[in-house]
Structure formats: structure tokens, C-alpha cells
Amino acid sequence: MIESENLNQEEIIKELCLCNGLSYEMVGQEGSDTSKLEMFFLGYPRIVGLSLFPNLTSLTIVAQDIKEISGLEPCLQLKELWIAECCIEKIEGLQECRNLEKLYLYFNNISKIE
């Protein structure tokens, strides 16, 4: 698993694809077919690459060392969002997720949702 905070965006997206059984080389063409992404136990140090998955309906992020959730704006179809057991202090961009039906934010340090 990739653990460094200083990873570039391409490496993070490669790890996201690998953990979800997707081909990084084909994600530009096949990302729109993906409706669910999951990241467990490190490997996703910041939220990037979600614009590659315009039909995402479920996003699960568990046990990541992420302080802030942002970048959810491309997730217009998102219905279910799990952000659990992370170090989240702040969430931004939820207002664009108008189809959101389920939101799970347990075991975080959230002080502000914008």
C-alpha cells in the first residue's frame, strides 16, 4: 500500500484503481461504468480522481489518514457515502451531492461541514 502524504495524483489514482479491481490504463474510458469505490486501511492520502467516475453512487473510505474531505463535486450521482475511522476534521462539497441518501461519518474529528 502507498502511505506517503507526498504522493502525486497519478500514483494515488493508480492505487485507487488497483484496490477496486480497475485498470489504470483504461480508467479514462471505463471509469464511467464504475458505480462503487472503496478504500480501506491506508493507500488514499487525499481525495483525488473522482471526476474519472461520473456515475459513482457509492463511495466508502475507511481508516485513511485524511484530514479534509473535498473534491466531491464531480459525484453528482452519489447516493451513499461512508467516511469512517479517518482523521476527518472538515468536509466540503456535500451540497453538490443532491442524490445523497445515506451518510456515515462515524469515528472522525469533524468540527465543520461546509
LINWODA-V69407 format. One record per backbone hydrogen bond with DSSP energy under -1.0 kcal/mol. NH is the residue of the N-H (numbers start at 1). CO is the residue of the C=O. Records with the same first field share a line. If there is no record, write none. Layout:
NH=CO, CO
This chain:
12=8
13=9
14=10
15=11
16=12
17=13
18=14
19=15
21=18
22=17
29=26
30=26
31=27
33=30
34=31
37=58
39=60
41=62
42=63
52=49
53=50
56=53
57=35
58=35
59=80
60=37
61=82
62=39
63=84
66=64
69=90
75=72
76=74
78=75
79=57
80=57
81=102
82=59
83=104
84=61
85=106
89=67
90=67
91=112
92=69
96=93
97=94
98=96
100=97
101=79
102=79
104=81
109=88
111=89
112=89
114=91
